[in-house]
């Protein structure tokens, strides 16, 4: 059993034991049962899905983290949405979606925090889908406005299926219309919140939210935690991909503004899942505009202007110390801040703005624990992930983030059957004669079967699905069993490699039945596919023999045994070893599996067994208790057994303790000593020339008895220069290496850990290196083209070097450059300008650097025209064209671009261009073809359609749906990687405009089309480029531009 899967929850359930026959209780017993259950749940609890037994073997409570301080209070609110929840917080998104939906749609519970002074009062909103959708306090609201209400910019777990993504790309290639959310076939992303788009973003119909169905939940007042189970959903609906993911989420308050978030993700479907964005979340830029992240040496760095969401916002784990966040003000210890401790075991983390202020107002914070490649989440398997969120002053948040980063992590959690608890199910007959099952004890009734409470490996959840408000009910392992379906027409030709994968596919409307009624799901427990049970099936019963409904055939439940537990005996052996044994007897009429679990009094699971018992059979089971199991890690980091009395308890689960006894330990014993690290003497040269890089190596040995991680600091002349984090197993050695250089002549001291050595730096003559060639990539004939390079002097004295400018291998200019000396090599910059007499392509270089290509062109020539309403520059060289895009975009009111076009093309036409290159460093750069009535009237002229490329969005088809002169509708038509050159084509046939792409200009793939009612008989058509908000210019090159027209409609 993984350490993650233990529990310290105590729930009083006297006499209610899974697997035992329950006699009819007397009045006093009923009163006692009622009292026990009342103690287990908060007073305002009204949720029928509250059941702690689903969580016993899932979340860890063994860490015994500190309780909130005495001045703090933390409680669950589970009533109706409070009237004082201000809806103004949810009206910031540009669609103003709050007119369609209310927070009542998402509201599930509030976790409320207060202190005696009343200065730190705040509350967290946990949504119906299990997501953290609100954190509201003195700072206002921390969670961003939503593109899809409470579905995306929330804290949640997400999974992604690469096989589904492959099929989606194939579908979009052959039927681009299916890429539109209003014509959804589902997505590869499985949200832990709900469906982003039931009707589609472009629809005017009111939203009707569909959150991930809540299957069970539990609030533990002593642990300050709220746990919930949800069935994950495709991010758009309906879907042809039956995702079957369970998301377990637990939110536990640790005090001092720190919230521990634990997720367990279980895959009970047929797909494998790769990328795991757990968590995917963020905060409002307007609340916390200043991003910060930790450095490996324990310091932190505040954001700079280029930290935008996208490729540049990802950090590898070796770039941080496991935490990041955002603050209201920079470097102010009293500023309000929000922290995210992701730990150092994840593969990557992301932090960056996705629309500073304005519509999205979103700072993305996310991590990928490391799934993907060879580490996919396979069917029947699960894994856990834990991270920490925190609020408070920047001083509090940075301190707590560094503290809890060490506790964050993730790993596999494939629980075997013998470690699980079970629950009896009883048969019930509903008013319409339908046979159903319930977990509620049926007095004087025999259980029909038993089910596992936890998602043991390969198990399948068993649901009660009900139609509302009719009450029609179905018990099934197929969560889609009552969902409305319709046939799906396979768009792929028979010869396509993925054709067979889509044959017979069904489109599922998960959220409603065939009668268009809402559906609700409850979890009964977990059963086992027969394929994973031994052939004799002893101790199991066919589920279909109890409830024969779709999805139940081939599934086995545990037999409904009744057991007695007795004769607990404890024997002490030598060296803190004990033997615990007890007798277990099957009192039932048939063979059954008895579950026997041994715990310490704090509900720490020591061992679990399953006994196959025939009817009436009695067996003795023995457990060995070791010093390791009794030990704890003390403040010094040693694992020790402290003297005293240990209580061991035995039963079928931590809720059903039947027997107990005591173990006596006389003296303190060290089981395993803490990690202790020794650094070896350094290996390095004794003498090195000035500014010459040299290596310093050492080995780090863990002489302790526990694995551990240590930070190894590298110092030069007493000044820290670098820190590395290494993990060392007990008794093992790892090598650490640092590279450095020195300039000052003489002796210097280098130090790694507590080991130091001396190095002599000797004089070095002037030694020059040319670096960083920069040259204008494009220019006009007769105008100056600029070029520069950096010259580094790696010597210890100043010197002069002759720098040459070479064009096509011929030296055309020389400059003598004096370069000083300095640490790491002092530098000087040499600059040249050169005028090219005629257009063409040239190779330019300085010194011995690799040459750069310079394209010399001329102003745009007839029959083409040029237009820009930005700082864009445009010219051509022969049949090649260059657009220098700057500060522009083509989306809604931001209709700005640089374009080269043909004016007033009459009738039907075909326009083709080849995009030869596009700078990909900015994800928002776009280049493509456009048509509109007048290209020189951006933001006004209708009849507007474009097809374009973008590093972020790949291929897109856009159009002006309301004919107001700006594109406002979009279809992402392919996620194919951009490999240049790429051919694009726009065709006009009557009022309909078609967009196509090609890899060779011969074989075309139609991407999308749209009927443009406002298209005039004569329109402008051309190619364009934009660069988003970035003030940096980006280049796009084109060729083979051609327009042919019929001249008439």
BATORKOL-885883 format. One record per residue (C-alpha): residue in one letter; x, y, z. Coordinates in steps of 0.2 Angstrom, whole numbers, padded with zeros to 4 digits, always signed. Example, Ala and Ser with C-alpha at 12.3 -4.5 7.8 and 13.67 -1.06 7.14 Angstrom:
! residues 2
a+0062-0022+0039s+0068-0005+0036
END
This chain:
! residues 1049
x+0000+0000+0000x+0007+0017-0005x+0010+0029+0009x-0001+0041+0000x-0016+0029+0002x-0017+0029+0021x-0030+0038+0031x-0032+0045+0048x-0051+0048+0047x-0061+0042+0062x-0080+0039+0058x-0091+0032+0072x-0101+0018+0065x-0105+0006+0079x-0112-0011+0074x-0112-0006+0056x-0099-0018+0048x-0098-0022+0030x-0100-0040+0028x-0110-0043+0044x-0128-0048+0045x-0137-0034+0054x-0152-0039+0066x-0166-0028+0068x-0160-0015+0080x-0169-0010+0097x-0174+0008+0100x-0158+0012+0110x-0147+0005+0096x-0156+0016+0083x-0153+0031+0094x-0135+0026+0095x-0133+0024+0077x-0141+0041+0073x-0130+0050+0086x-0114+0042+0078x-0119+0047+0061x-0123+0065+0066x-0106+0067+0074x-0098+0062+0057x-0106+0076+0047x-0107+0095+0049x-0123+0102+0056x-0128+0110+0040x-0125+0094+0029x-0139+0091+0017x-0129+0081+0004x-0136+0063+0001x-0119+0059-0007x-0109+0062+0008x-0100+0045+0012x-0083+0044+0020x-0080+0026+0015x-0076+0030-0003x-0060+0040+0003x-0053+0028+0017x-0040+0020+0006x-0037+0035-0006x-0030+0050+0002x-0015+0051+0014x-0018+0058+0032x-0002+0050+0039x+0008+0066+0039x-0001+0074+0054x+0002+0091+0048x-0001+0106+0060x-0019+0111+0064x-0024+0129+0061x-0018+0141+0074x-0030+0145+0089x-0035+0161+0081x-0041+0153+0065x-0057+0144+0062x-0061+0134+0046x-0078+0126+0042x-0089+0119+0028x-0104+0129+0022x-0116+0117+0012x-0132+0127+0012x-0140+0137-0003x-0129+0150-0012x-0127+0165+0001x-0136+0180-0004x-0120+0191-0001x-0110+0182-0015x-0108+0198-0026x-0112+0193-0044x-0102+0208-0050x-0086+0198-0049x-0092+0187-0063x-0096+0200-0076x-0079+0204-0083x-0077+0192-0098x-0081+0200-0115x-0096+0189-0119x-0104+0195-0102x-0109+0177-0100x-0116+0181-0082x-0132+0186-0091x-0135+0168-0096x-0129+0158-0080x-0128+0161-0062x-0116+0155-0048x-0130+0144-0042x-0126+0133-0057x-0109+0129-0051x-0111+0131-0032x-0107+0116-0022x-0099+0121-0005x-0089+0135+0002x-0074+0132+0014x-0074+0147+0025x-0059+0154+0035x-0060+0167+0049x-0049+0173+0063x-0052+0182+0079x-0047+0198+0072x-0058+0197+0057x-0043+0203+0046x-0040+0187+0036x-0058+0181+0033x-0059+0172+0016x-0069+0158+0008x-0066+0146-0006x-0079+0140-0018x-0078+0121-0023x-0089+0118-0039x-0101+0105-0043x-0088+0098-0054x-0075+0097-0040x-0066+0112-0046x-0059+0126-0035x-0068+0141-0044x-0067+0155-0032x-0056+0161-0018x-0063+0177-0011x-0055+0188+0003x-0049+0205+0007x-0040+0206-0010x-0056+0203-0019x-0058+0188-0031x-0043+0178-0035x-0049+0166-0048x-0050+0174-0066x-0066+0177-0076x-0070+0163-0087x-0071+0160-0106x-0082+0145-0103x-0091+0148-0086x-0082+0140-0072x-0074+0127-0083x-0057+0132-0089x-0049+0146-0079x-0051+0137-0062x-0040+0125-0052x-0044+0108-0058x-0036+0091-0064x-0035+0088-0082x-0030+0073-0093x-0026+0072-0112x-0028+0057-0123x-0015+0057-0138x-0025+0043-0147x-0040+0054-0147x-0030+0069-0153x-0024+0059-0167x-0041+0054-0172x-0047+0072-0171x-0034+0078-0182x-0039+0065-0195x-0057+0070-0194x-0053+0089-0195x-0043+0085-0211x-0058+0077-0220x-0072+0087-0212x-0066+0104-0205x-0084+0109-0200x-0082+0096-0185x-0069+0107-0178x-0082+0119-0173x-0088+0118-0155x-0106+0119-0161x-0103+0103-0171x-0093+0094-0157x-0087+0077-0158x-0078+0079-0142x-0060+0082-0137x-0044+0073-0131x-0044+0084-0115x-0054+0077-0100x-0058+0091-0088x-0060+0089-0070x-0073+0103-0070x-0085+0100-0084x-0090+0103-0102x-0083+0119-0108x-0096+0121-0122x-0112+0112-0122x-0119+0123-0136x-0104+0132-0143x-0095+0148-0140x-0103+0156-0156x-0121+0151-0152x-0133+0164-0146x-0143+0151-0136x-0142+0153-0117x-0129+0142-0109x-0134+0127-0099x-0120+0121-0089x-0114+0102-0087x-0102+0100-0074x-0092+0084-0070x-0105+0073-0061x-0103+0072-0042x-0102+0054-0037x-0098+0056-0018x-0091+0068-0006x-0086+0070+0012x-0081+0083+0024x-0070+0079+0039x-0071+0092+0052x-0057+0086+0063x-0045+0086+0047x-0052+0102+0040x-0054+0093+0023x-0067+0092+0010x-0066+0077-0003x-0076+0074-0019x-0077+0061-0033x-0081+0067-0050x-0083+0058-0067x-0072+0068-0079x-0079+0075-0095x-0073+0078-0113x-0070+0097-0113x-0084+0099-0127x-0100+0089-0129x-0107+0079-0137x-0093+0067-0140x-0089+0051-0149x-0075+0047-0137x-0081+0038-0121x-0069+0045-0108x-0070+0036-0092x-0059+0045-0079x-0063+0047-0061x-0056+0062-0052x-0054+0062-0033x-0050+0079-0026x-0047+0083-0008x-0045+0101-0001x-0037+0101+0016x-0033+0117+0026x-0017+0117+0035x-0017+0134+0044x-0008+0150+0040x-0017+0152+0023x-0011+0135+0016x-0023+0124+0007x-0016+0106+0002x-0024+0099-0014x-0023+0081-0017x-0029+0072-0033x-0031+0054-0037x-0035+0050-0055x-0042+0033-0060x-0044+0027-0078x-0057+0014-0080x-0060+0016-0099x-0052+0010-0115x-0040+0024-0119x-0023+0028-0112x-0019+0045-0106x-0003+0055-0109x-0001+0073-0104x-0007+0077-0087x-0011+0095-0082x-0013+0093-0064x-0016+0106-0058x-0022+0118-0072x-0027+0134-0064x-0022+0152-0062x-0026+0169-0054x-0032+0186-0059x-0019+0197-0067x-0029+0213-0060x-0028+0206-0042x-0010+0199-0043x-0001+0208-0058x+0017+0203-0053x+0022+0185-0057x+0037+0178-0046x+0045+0160-0046x+0058+0152-0035x+0076+0149-0040x+0085+0133-0035x+0096+0143-0023x+0080+0148-0013x+0079+0165-0020x+0065+0172-0031x+0063+0181-0047x+0049+0193-0051x+0042+0193-0069x+0048+0202-0084x+0039+0208-0100x+0041+0192-0110x+0033+0180-0097x+0018+0177-0108x+0008+0161-0108x+0014+0149-0122x+0030+0141-0126x+0040+0154-0116x+0030+0152-0100x+0036+0134-0096x+0050+0131-0084x+0059+0114-0081x+0060+0108-0064x+0078+0111-0062x+0075+0130-0065x+0064+0132-0049x+0065+0127-0031x+0047+0120-0032x+0036+0136-0030x+0029+0151-0039x+0015+0164-0038x+0009+0181-0040x+0008+0197-0030x-0001+0213-0029x+0016+0223-0028x+0034+0219-0032x+0046+0216-0017x+0034+0222-0004x+0034+0209+0010x+0016+0216+0016x+0009+0215-0002x-0006+0202-0004x+0000+0187-0014x-0005+0170-0020x+0007+0155-0020x+0008+0138-0029x+0020+0125-0022x+0021+0112-0036x+0037+0103-0029x+0053+0098-0038x+0046+0081-0044x+0036+0087-0059x+0042+0087-0077x+0038+0105-0080x+0028+0120-0074x+0020+0135-0082x+0017+0153-0076x+0012+0167-0088x-0001+0180-0092x-0015+0175-0105x-0022+0192-0107x-0016+0205-0094x-0031+0214-0088x-0046+0215-0100x-0056+0201-0106x-0047+0185-0099x-0037+0194-0085x-0028+0178-0082x-0011+0172-0076x-0010+0154-0080x-0002+0142-0067x+0000+0124-0071x+0011+0109-0069x+0014+0092-0078x+0019+0079-0066x+0027+0069-0080x+0015+0057-0089x+0017+0055-0108x+0029+0045-0119x+0032+0028-0110x+0023+0034-0094x+0005+0034-0100x-0010+0031-0088x-0016+0014-0094x-0033+0006-0092x-0037+0001-0074x-0023+0011-0066x-0022+0027-0056x-0009+0039-0049x-0009+0053-0036x-0004+0071-0036x-0002+0084-0022x+0001+0102-0022x-0001+0117-0011x-0010+0134-0013x-0008+0148-0001x-0014+0166+0002x-0007+0180+0013x+0006+0193+0013x+0021+0190+0001x+0032+0187+0016x+0020+0173+0022x+0017+0166+0005x+0035+0164+0000x+0039+0157+0017x+0025+0144+0016x+0028+0140-0003x+0046+0135+0001x+0041+0125+0016x+0027+0115+0007x+0036+0113-0010x+0046+0098-0002x+0029+0090+0002x+0022+0091-0015x+0024+0076-0027x+0015+0063-0037x+0017+0044-0041x+0008+0028-0046x-0006+0022-0035x-0012+0005-0041x-0020-0002-0026x-0022-0021-0025x-0038-0029-0020x-0031-0035-0003x-0028-0017+0003x-0046-0012-0001x-0061-0010+0010x-0078-0017+0005x-0097-0012+0007x-0112-0023+0007x-0125-0018-0007x-0144-0022-0004x-0157-0026-0018x-0171-0014-0019x-0187-0014-0030x-0192+0003-0036x-0210+0009-0039x-0210+0005-0057x-0203-0013-0054x-0185-0009-0058x-0172-0019-0048x-0159-0007-0041x-0145-0008-0028x-0141+0003-0013x-0127+0005+0000x-0141+0009+0014x-0143-0005+0026x-0159-0014+0023x-0165-0021+0040x-0168-0040+0041x-0162-0041+0023x-0147-0052+0016x-0134-0042+0006x-0135-0045-0013x-0116-0043-0014x-0102-0033-0009x-0091-0020-0018x-0075-0012-0016x-0075+0006-0009x-0059+0011-0018x-0053+0010-0036x-0042-0005-0034x-0032-0010-0050x-0042-0015-0065x-0059-0012-0055x-0074-0004-0064x-0085+0008-0055x-0104+0004-0052x-0116+0018-0055x-0134+0021-0051x-0140+0033-0065x-0156+0041-0063x-0167+0052-0075x-0173+0068-0068x-0187+0072-0063x-0195+0055-0069x-0185+0044-0057x-0181+0031-0070x-0166+0022-0064x-0152+0010-0070x-0138+0002-0061x-0123-0001-0073x-0104+0000-0075x-0107+0010-0091x-0109+0028-0085x-0116+0032-0103x-0130+0019-0101x-0144+0031-0101x-0136+0045-0111x-0144+0050-0127x-0135+0043-0143x-0136+0045-0161x-0126+0036-0175x-0110+0045-0181x-0106+0045-0199x-0087+0040-0202x-0079+0054-0212x-0063+0045-0216x-0062+0035-0232x-0060+0016-0231x-0042+0017-0235x-0038+0029-0221x-0027+0021-0207x-0039+0027-0194x-0055+0022-0203x-0058+0007-0193x-0056+0017-0177x-0071+0027-0181x-0082+0013-0188x-0098+0011-0178x-0094+0026-0167x-0108+0033-0157x-0111+0052-0153x-0116+0053-0135x-0125+0067-0127x-0119+0063-0110x-0129+0076-0100x-0146+0070-0105x-0157+0055-0108x-0165+0050-0124x-0181+0059-0118x-0170+0075-0116x-0171+0074-0097x-0156+0078-0086x-0147+0063-0078x-0139+0061-0061x-0125+0048-0056x-0121+0040-0039x-0107+0029-0035x-0111+0012-0027x-0093+0005-0027x-0081-0005-0038x-0083-0022-0046x-0070-0033-0056x-0070-0038-0074x-0071-0057-0075x-0055-0056-0085x-0045-0051-0070x-0051-0064-0058x-0045-0082-0057x-0055-0095-0067x-0064-0103-0052x-0071-0086-0047x-0072-0091-0029x-0078-0078-0017x-0087-0068-0032x-0104-0067-0039x-0110-0062-0057x-0116-0045-0056x-0128-0048-0070x-0137-0061-0060x-0141-0048-0048x-0145-0033-0060x-0144-0038-0078x-0142-0021-0087x-0131-0014-0100x-0113-0015-0095x-0115-0028-0081x-0111-0044-0090x-0094-0050-0087x-0093-0041-0071x-0090-0049-0054x-0095-0042-0037x-0089-0049-0020x-0100-0063-0013x-0111-0057+0002x-0102-0066+0016x-0104-0063+0034x-0089-0065+0046x-0084-0065+0064x-0067-0059+0070x-0061-0066+0087x-0046-0072+0098x-0034-0058+0095x-0017-0062+0102x-0001-0052+0102x+0016-0060+0105x+0033-0050+0106x+0048-0057+0097x+0066-0050+0098x+0072-0033+0090x+0055-0024+0091x+0046-0037+0081x+0028-0043+0086x+0016-0056+0080x-0002-0052+0079x-0015-0066+0075x-0034-0068+0075x-0047-0080+0070x-0059-0076+0056x-0075-0087+0052x-0087-0086+0037x-0104-0087+0045x-0113-0086+0028x-0120-0100+0018x-0108-0098+0003x-0089-0096+0000x-0083-0078+0002x-0068-0067+0003x-0065-0060+0020x-0055-0044+0022x-0043-0043+0037x-0034-0026+0040x-0022-0022+0054x-0020-0004+0059x-0012+0007+0072x-0023+0017+0083x-0021+0032+0072x-0028+0022+0057x-0011+0019+0049x-0013+0003+0039x+0000-0010+0044x-0005-0024+0033x-0021-0031+0024x-0026-0049+0019x-0039-0058+0010x-0045-0075+0015x-0055-0086+0004x-0067-0095+0016x-0079-0109+0013x-0096-0108+0021x-0093-0110+0040x-0074-0111+0038x-0063-0103+0052x-0045-0098+0049x-0031-0090+0059x-0022-0076+0051x-0005-0069+0058x+0003-0052+0055x+0021-0047+0058x+0023-0030+0065x+0041-0022+0063x+0050-0008+0070x+0049+0001+0053x+0030+0001+0055x+0030+0008+0072x+0043+0021+0068x+0041+0040+0064x+0053+0053+0057x+0059+0064+0071x+0064+0083+0070x+0082+0078+0067x+0077+0067+0052x+0080+0050+0060x+0067+0037+0059x+0064+0031+0076x+0053+0021+0087x+0049+0030+0103x+0045+0021+0120x+0027+0019+0125x+0012+0009+0122x+0006+0006+0104x-0012+0001+0101x-0016-0011+0086x-0033-0013+0080x-0040-0026+0068x-0056-0027+0057x-0062-0027+0039x-0059-0008+0037x-0053+0007+0047x-0072+0011+0050x-0076-0006+0057x-0064-0010+0071x-0068-0026+0080x-0053-0031+0090x-0039-0022+0098x-0023-0025+0109x-0007-0016+0114x+0011-0017+0111x+0024-0011+0123x+0041-0003+0118x+0053+0000+0132x+0066+0011+0125x+0069+0023+0110x+0077+0014+0095x+0084+0022+0079x+0078+0012+0064x+0086+0022+0050x+0097+0037+0052x+0093+0053+0043x+0102+0056+0026x+0119+0063+0029x+0130+0069+0015x+0149+0070+0013x+0158+0079-0001x+0174+0072-0007x+0190+0082-0011x+0188+0092-0027x+0195+0087-0043x+0201+0102-0054x+0216+0109-0062x+0229+0118-0051x+0233+0131-0065x+0221+0139-0078x+0224+0153-0090x+0213+0169-0087x+0195+0167-0094x+0197+0149-0099x+0183+0138-0093x+0188+0124-0081x+0178+0110-0072x+0177+0107-0054x+0170+0090-0049x+0166+0081-0032x+0157+0066-0026x+0143+0067-0014x+0140+0052-0003x+0125+0048+0008x+0131+0040+0024x+0114+0040+0031x+0101+0026+0031x+0087+0035+0021x+0087+0042+0004x+0088+0061+0003x+0090+0077-0007x+0104+0090-0004x+0108+0107-0011x+0126+0108-0016x+0133+0126-0016x+0148+0131-0027x+0158+0147-0021x+0172+0156-0029x+0182+0167-0017x+0168+0165-0004x+0155+0171-0016x+0140+0159-0021x+0140+0157-0040x+0129+0141-0042x+0118+0129-0033x+0113+0111-0038x+0100+0099-0031x+0105+0081-0031x+0096+0065-0024x+0107+0052-0016x+0101+0034-0011x+0108+0028+0006x+0126+0021+0005x+0127+0028-0013x+0138+0042-0021x+0133+0054-0035x+0145+0066-0044x+0142+0084-0045x+0151+0096-0058x+0152+0115-0059x+0161+0125-0073x+0168+0142-0071x+0182+0154-0076x+0192+0168-0068x+0200+0184-0074x+0211+0191-0060x+0229+0184-0061x+0234+0175-0045x+0227+0162-0033x+0208+0159-0030x+0198+0148-0019x+0184+0137-0025x+0173+0128-0014x+0160+0114-0016x+0150+0111+0000x+0163+0110+0014x+0177+0106+0002x+0189+0119-0004x+0204+0120-0016x+0215+0133-0024x+0218+0137-0042x+0231+0148-0050x+0225+0160-0064x+0239+0164-0076x+0241+0178-0089x+0234+0175-0107x+0237+0186-0122x+0223+0194-0131x+0212+0181-0139x+0197+0186-0149x+0181+0177-0153x+0167+0184-0165x+0149+0181-0159x+0131+0187-0161x+0130+0192-0179x+0115+0203-0182x+0110+0209-0199x+0095+0216-0208x+0087+0201-0216x+0079+0212-0229x+0082+0229-0237x+0079+0240-0252x+0091+0241-0266x+0101+0257-0264x+0097+0259-0246x+0109+0255-0231x+0108+0238-0224x+0115+0237-0206x+0126+0223-0198x+0135+0221-0182x+0144+0208-0172x+0151+0206-0154x+0169+0204-0152x+0175+0196-0135x+0193+0197-0129x+0196+0181-0119x+0214+0187-0114x+0220+0196-0099x+0226+0212-0108x+0218+0224-0120x+0221+0221-0138x+0216+0226-0156x+0208+0215-0170x+0204+0219-0188x+0186+0215-0191x+0180+0212-0209x+0163+0214-0217x+0161+0200-0231x+0148+0199-0244x+0147+0183-0254x+0165+0179-0248x+0173+0195-0253x+0179+0208-0240x+0170+0224-0243x+0175+0234-0227x+0188+0233-0213x+0188+0241-0195x+0201+0240-0182x+0192+0237-0165x+0201+0239-0148x+0193+0227-0135x+0197+0228-0117x+0200+0213-0105x+0188+0208-0091x+0181+0193-0082x+0173+0181-0093x+0179+0191-0108x+0176+0209-0111x+0167+0214-0127x+0166+0227-0140x+0153+0229-0154x+0158+0232-0172x+0145+0239-0184x+0145+0241-0203x+0132+0247-0216x+0132+0243-0234x+0122+0248-0249x+0117+0234-0262x+0116+0241-0280x+0102+0229-0285x+0090+0216-0278x+0094+0198-0275x+0100+0186-0261x+0117+0189-0253x+0127+0180-0240x+0134+0193-0227x+0146+0189-0212x+0158+0198-0200x+0175+0190-0196x+0174+0171-0195x+0155+0170-0191x+0143+0159-0201x+0135+0170-0214x+0117+0177-0214x+0106+0178-0228x+0101+0196-0234x+0087+0198-0246x+0087+0214-0256x+0071+0220-0263x+0061+0234-0271x+0044+0242-0267x+0029+0232-0272x+0026+0232-0290x+0010+0232-0301x-0002+0223-0302x+0000+0221-0283x-0003+0235-0271x+0003+0237-0253x-0007+0243-0237x-0004+0244-0219x-0012+0253-0204x+0002+0248-0193x+0021+0249-0193x+0022+0235-0205x+0035+0236-0220x+0033+0227-0236x+0044+0224-0252x+0048+0212-0265x+0063+0203-0273x+0058+0196-0290x+0043+0185-0286x+0046+0184-0267x+0038+0196-0255x+0042+0201-0237x+0031+0208-0224x+0038+0215-0208x+0024+0214-0196x+0023+0224-0180x+0010+0227-0167x-0005+0221-0176x-0019+0207-0176x-0034+0203-0185x-0048+0198-0172x-0063+0208-0169x-0060+0226-0166x-0041+0224-0167x-0041+0223-0186x-0023+0229-0191x-0011+0221-0203x+0001+0223-0217x-0006+0217-0234x+0000+0215-0252x-0015+0212-0263x-0024+0213-0279x-0037+0227-0281x-0056+0225-0286x-0055+0207-0292x-0072+0204-0301x-0083+0188-0300x-0077+0171-0295x-0059+0169-0292x-0045+0158-0286x-0031+0166-0275x-0015+0156-0271x+0001+0160-0261x+0015+0151-0254x+0021+0155-0236x+0039+0152-0237x+0044+0156-0219x+0036+0164-0203x+0045+0168-0187x+0039+0156-0174x+0047+0163-0158x+0031+0173-0155x+0016+0162-0154x+0004+0176-0159x+0012+0179-0176x+0000+0176-0191x+0001+0175-0209x-0011+0170-0223x-0023+0175-0236x-0038+0187-0234x-0052+0193-0245x-0064+0208-0241x-0073+0221-0251x-0059+0234-0247x-0043+0229-0239x-0038+0247-0236x-0053+0249-0224x-0049+0238-0209x-0063+0237-0196x-0076+0244-0208x-0076+0234-0224x-0087+0219-0224x-0086+0203-0235x-0072+0198-0224x-0064+0180-0224x-0046+0174-0220x-0036+0158-0219x-0020+0159-0210x-0006+0151-0200x+0000+0154-0183x+0013+0145-0171x+0000+0145-0157x-0016+0140-0167x-0008+0132-0182x-0022+0133-0196x-0037+0144-0194x-0051+0149-0205x-0060+0166-0200x-0075+0176-0206x-0085+0191-0201x-0102+0183-0196x-0111+0199-0192x-0104+0209-0207x-0098+0223-0197x-0080+0224-0204x-0070+0213-0192x-0068+0194-0191x-0077+0187-0176x-0079+0168-0180x-0066+0156-0180x-0063+0137-0185x-0047+0129-0180x-0046+0117-0194x-0030+0107-0191x-0017+0105-0178x-0004+0099-0190x+0013+0105-0187x+0019+0120-0197x+0032+0114-0210x+0037+0127-0223x+0034+0130-0237x+0015+0130-0235x+0003+0134-0249x-0014+0143-0245x-0029+0145-0257x-0045+0155-0256x-0059+0152-0269x-0074+0162-0272x-0089+0154-0280x-0104+0165-0279x-0106+0170-0261x-0097+0156-0254x-0078+0157-0250x-0068+0141-0248x-0051+0139-0239x-0038+0126-0243x-0020+0121-0240x-0007+0111-0248x+0011+0105-0245x+0016+0106-0263x+0004+0118-0272x-0004+0103-0282x-0013+0092-0270x-0026+0103-0260x-0035+0099-0244x-0051+0109-0242x-0051+0116-0224x-0067+0126-0222x-0080+0137-0232x-0092+0150-0227x-0106+0159-0236x-0103+0178-0236x-0119+0187-0239x-0110+0204-0239x-0097+0199-0252x-0097+0212-0266x-0096+0207-0284x-0078+0215-0284x-0067+0212-0269x-0049+0214-0264x-0039+0198-0261x-0021+0197-0255x-0009+0190-0242x-0005+0198-0225x+0005+0196-0209x+0002+0202-0191x+0012+0200-0175x+0000+0201-0160x+0003+0214-0146x+0022+0212-0147x+0032+0228-0151x+0046+0217-0159x+0045+0216-0178x+0042+0198-0185x+0045+0193-0203x+0035+0183-0215x+0040+0178-0233x+0029+0174-0247x+0030+0169-0265x+0020+0162-0280x+0006+0174-0277x-0007+0172-0291x-0025+0177-0293x-0036+0171-0307x-0054+0177-0309x-0069+0174-0320x-0073+0193-0322x-0091+0189-0318x-0103+0180-0306
END
